[in-house]
Amino acid sequence: MYRNDKVIRRYSEPFKLKILAELTIGKHTKSELCKLYSIAPTTVNVWIKKV
């Protein structure tokens, strides 16, 4: 899907939980996880608010 020439990615629930688990246990910081998995920081913030 495209919106304003940008790809809209859909992430699976297990993937989201994996990222949040790594963030919770302190394995990586939020910025490190975003760079490592190519996720926007605002996306991770949304996931945190939903959990």
Secondary structure as GFF3:
##gff-version 3
##sequence-region A 1 51
A	DSSP	beta_strand	2	3	.	.	.	ID=ss1
A	DSSP	beta_strand	6	7	.	.	.	ID=ss2
A	DSSP	alpha_helix	13	25	.	.	.	ID=ss3
A	DSSP	alpha_helix	30	37	.	.	.	ID=ss4
A	DSSP	alpha_helix	41	50	.	.	.	ID=ss5
###
